[in-house]
Amino acid sequence: MDKTISVVGHAAIDLLFDVENIAIHDESHPIIDYHEYYGGGAANIAVAIAILGGRSQLISAVGGDFGISGLEAEFQKHGVDLSLLYRYEDEKSTRAFVFTDREQHQSTYFDWGASHNLKDLEPPKVDFVHLATSDSTFNARIAKISDFVSFDPGQDLVTYSRENLEIILDNTNILFANKYEIERVCKMTEKSFSDILKMIDTVIITYDAEGSKIYNDGNEISIPVVTVKAVDPTGAGDAYRAGFLLAYTRDYPLEVCGKIGSTVASFAVQSIGCQTDLPDWDTMKERYQKHFGIL
């Protein structure tokens, strides 16, 4: 039986905007089109794991609109465990406003909604937890009491104190970051990348179209992207992490975990919305084998 992967972070309504250019100070640009979907980093990962056939659990704070928005029914449809949700009936759930220009550059704004309550809560103890973008204090608390910790600081790094970041890193077994985030992690902690590699068992750095690299025990493994016609990059990183983590808990070698992550990510980018075109295990396996050989 699969290990339950508990995922901490946001369950959100995503408002995705297509724009000619991302506005800077004192500028205004027209919106070409926009779409509303279910999202939130933790939710994307939990749903992707469930669709792949794994066992996932969402740890998040949601508002009174969680049911009427359709979010709750969506999780239930896929079998995501919602038993550890914190519910605040008088507040709104999280919303994300994501602007993507013609060059696939993005700018994102969050309304944290009920998630702001996480900073004051004592987290549950779980066996295997992935920390997605969330309140850094809550993430630090749960990292200290969990048996196995996977951590993705994401764009919320700007909200982290050095103390909370260092607590999480001290308890992290797997670190996910892109090339910009790992630079910020190093700067905030005053550690070199070599220092990070010495303190964390497995580090995965993603490089957009250049793929990803897995660092473990002095080894560096390069993982290529699975090339498809990309429509929207939003959610690709979450899909990668879902595939990687499920494969990891199923005891696949790290290189295979990375290739499974890359394969799942390829489905996320070929349609608009983070959860609209995620594969089950057999569908993922078919595409994996076309690109990487027998799984």
Secondary structure in CASP SS format (residue, H / E / C, confidence):
PFRMAT SS
TARGET T0000
AUTHOR 0000-0000-0000
METHOD secondary structure of the structure
MODEL  1
M C 1.00
D C 1.00
K C 1.00
T E 1.00
I E 1.00
S E 1.00
V E 1.00
V E 1.00
G C 1.00
H C 1.00
A C 1.00
A E 1.00
I E 1.00
D E 1.00
L E 1.00
L E 1.00
F E 1.00
D E 1.00
V E 1.00
E C 1.00
N C 1.00
I C 1.00
A C 1.00
I C 1.00
H C 1.00
D C 1.00
E C 1.00
S C 1.00
H C 1.00
P C 1.00
I E 1.00
I E 1.00
D E 1.00
Y E 1.00
H E 1.00
E E 1.00
Y E 1.00
Y E 1.00
G E 1.00
G C 1.00
G H 1.00
A H 1.00
A H 1.00
N H 1.00
I H 1.00
A H 1.00
V H 1.00
A H 1.00
I H 1.00
A H 1.00
I H 1.00
L C 1.00
G C 1.00
G C 1.00
R E 1.00
S E 1.00
Q E 1.00
L E 1.00
I E 1.00
S C 1.00
A E 1.00
V E 1.00
G E 1.00
G C 1.00
D C 1.00
F C 1.00
G C 1.00
I C 1.00
S C 1.00
G C 1.00
L H 1.00
E H 1.00
A H 1.00
E H 1.00
F H 1.00
Q H 1.00
K H 1.00
H H 1.00
G C 1.00
V C 1.00
D E 1.00
L C 1.00
S C 1.00
L C 1.00
L C 1.00
Y E 1.00
R E 1.00
Y E 1.00
E C 1.00
D C 1.00
E C 1.00
K C 1.00
S C 1.00
T E 1.00
R E 1.00
A E 1.00
F E 1.00
V E 1.00
F E 1.00
T E 1.00
D C 1.00
R C 1.00
E C 1.00
Q C 1.00
H C 1.00
Q E 1.00
S E 1.00
T E 1.00
Y E 1.00
F E 1.00
D E 1.00
W C 1.00
G H 1.00
A H 1.00
S H 1.00
H H 1.00
N H 1.00
L H 1.00
K H 1.00
D H 1.00
L C 1.00
E C 1.00
P C 1.00
P C 1.00
K C 1.00
V C 1.00
D C 1.00
F E 1.00
V E 1.00
H E 1.00
L E 1.00
A C 1.00
T C 1.00
S C 1.00
D C 1.00
S H 1.00
T H 1.00
F H 1.00
N H 1.00
A H 1.00
R H 1.00
I H 1.00
A H 1.00
K H 1.00
I H 1.00
S C 1.00
D C 1.00
F E 1.00
V E 1.00
S E 1.00
F E 1.00
D C 1.00
P C 1.00
G H 1.00
Q H 1.00
D H 1.00
L H 1.00
V H 1.00
T H 1.00
Y C 1.00
S C 1.00
R H 1.00
E H 1.00
N H 1.00
L H 1.00
E H 1.00
I H 1.00
I H 1.00
L H 1.00
D H 1.00
N C 1.00
T C 1.00
N C 1.00
I E 1.00
L E 1.00
F E 1.00
A E 1.00
N E 1.00
K H 1.00
Y H 1.00
E H 1.00
I H 1.00
E H 1.00
R H 1.00
V H 1.00
C H 1.00
K H 1.00
M H 1.00
T H 1.00
E C 1.00
K C 1.00
S C 1.00
F H 1.00
S H 1.00
D H 1.00
I H 1.00
L H 1.00
K H 1.00
M H 1.00
I C 1.00
D C 1.00
T E 1.00
V E 1.00
I E 1.00
I E 1.00
T E 1.00
Y C 1.00
D H 1.00
A H 1.00
E H 1.00
G C 1.00
S E 1.00
K E 1.00
I E 1.00
Y E 1.00
N E 1.00
D C 1.00
G C 1.00
N E 1.00
E E 1.00
I E 1.00
S E 1.00
I E 1.00
P C 1.00
V C 1.00
V C 1.00
T C 1.00
V C 1.00
K C 1.00
A C 1.00
V C 1.00
D C 1.00
P C 1.00
T C 1.00
G C 1.00
A H 1.00
G H 1.00
D H 1.00
A H 1.00
Y H 1.00
R H 1.00
A H 1.00
G H 1.00
F H 1.00
L H 1.00
L H 1.00
A H 1.00
Y H 1.00
T H 1.00
R C 1.00
D C 1.00
Y C 1.00
P C 1.00
L H 1.00
E H 1.00
V H 1.00
C H 1.00
G H 1.00
K H 1.00
I H 1.00
G H 1.00
S H 1.00
T H 1.00
V H 1.00
A H 1.00
S H 1.00
F H 1.00
A H 1.00
V C 1.00
Q C 1.00
S C 1.00
I C 1.00
G C 1.00
C C 1.00
Q C 1.00
T C 1.00
D C 1.00
L C 1.00
P C 1.00
D C 1.00
W H 1.00
D H 1.00
T H 1.00
M H 1.00
K H 1.00
E H 1.00
R H 1.00
Y H 1.00
Q H 1.00
K H 1.00
H H 1.00
F H 1.00
G C 1.00
I C 1.00
L C 1.00
END
